[in-house]
Amino acid sequence: MLEILNELTLSISEETPWLLPLCFAMFGACVGSFLNVVIYRLPLGLSVNEPRRSFCPECKQAIPWYLNIPVISWLMLRGKSACCKKPISPRYCLVELGTAVLFGALAWRFYAEPLPAQILLCVWASIMIAVFFIDREHMVVLPVLTNSAAAAGVLTALFAPWLADAISITAGEGLMWSLCGGICAFLLLKLVALLGRLLFGGKTQEFESARQWSLAQAGDDLELKIGEDTYLWSELFMEAANTVCLKNATISAAEKKQGDITFSTTTATLADGSVLELEEYEKLSGICHGLTTRREAMGSGDAHIALAIGTLCGWQGVLFALVAGSFVGIAQAIITKIKRGEPMPFGPAFITGAFIYIFFGQQLITYYLSSLEN
């Protein structure tokens, strides 16, 4: 039955090459609409199933089906909510349109592959789109998504083993290279993060006498002052996992409590375990007897992204994505004029590098090797 279906789809692709990509693209737009739900709800800890109907992110009113048509509804409403007239992020339209284009491109590029491989490629791609935008907006990578993408990558290797390794010709070889690629990529980036933390991960200062400290707004940034030294919040927290600890300190928001105060990007955790939300205070101050900073050389979430990429593209695809992603990240920083020290997640650039590899990687590698020979 599967062979008959594959022959049928191949025949359709040869006679009307635009038909299957068009069907995939239309379905991709609908998938993109669901991905917007995932991107909005998962980082907030909300269920993607309850409530079942989409709701306005501003006033929370349910959206009727006729105003929830992928791409078209956002364009017809000119990027505004029909219920409260508040602006709706262009991301909603971009995700739906991007997923449609990507599904169509995958169907066009891999029309000769078995239909299950094409479907699994789209599953992998849709999950990575969600990872892309969640990391971009929240600077967090959710393992539940990357693990699902990794599973899709392993299953793809059963139908298109060449993706995991160009010389593989059997499903067994593809499966082996898929698992090895994912595990090795995950361990490699974990090792890089560990070495970076050991070599550049932080410093500890002990003061001979107590120093005054304060944390207050400074333009678009926060500014931490300790004695005569000044630290910008964006430089201290270039990675969301970084921490800053004031040793044996007091804080103006708590009466005469002294102990270590640990800061994250948005919170301050006191010695007794209580947590203060920084946005609720215009200024915090006190005294401290030391400072400890902990920096991540690479976000731990990038290792999970590498796992997902490795199962689909193999170790060589991960290396390609790392290099290509670095160039994409540099270009993004230049185009968006990101300031020095401002945090920027690497995940979206890493994923973009993976998509470049999927569509053009083998051709680019072949061209590069041939240019070296000449």
Secondary structure, 3 states (H helix, E strand, C coil): CHHHHHHHHHHHHHHCCCHHHHHHHHHHHHHHHHHHHHHHHHHHCCCCCCCCCCECCCCCCECCHHHCCCCHHHHHCCCECCCCCCECCCHHHHHHHHHHHHHHHHHHHCCCCCHHHHHHHHHHHHHHHHHHHHHHHHCCCCHHHHHHHHHHHHHHHHHCHHHCCCCCCCHHHHHHHHHHHHHHHHHHHHHHHHHHHHHHCEEEEEEEEEEEEEEEEECCEEEEEECCEEEEHHHHCCCCCCEEEEEEEECCCCCCCEEEEEECCCEEECCCCCEEEHHHCCEEEEEEEEEEEECCCCCCHHHHHHHHHHHHHHHHHHHHHHHHHHHHHHHHHHHCCCCCCCCCCCHHHHHHHHHHHHHHHHHHHHHHHHHHHC
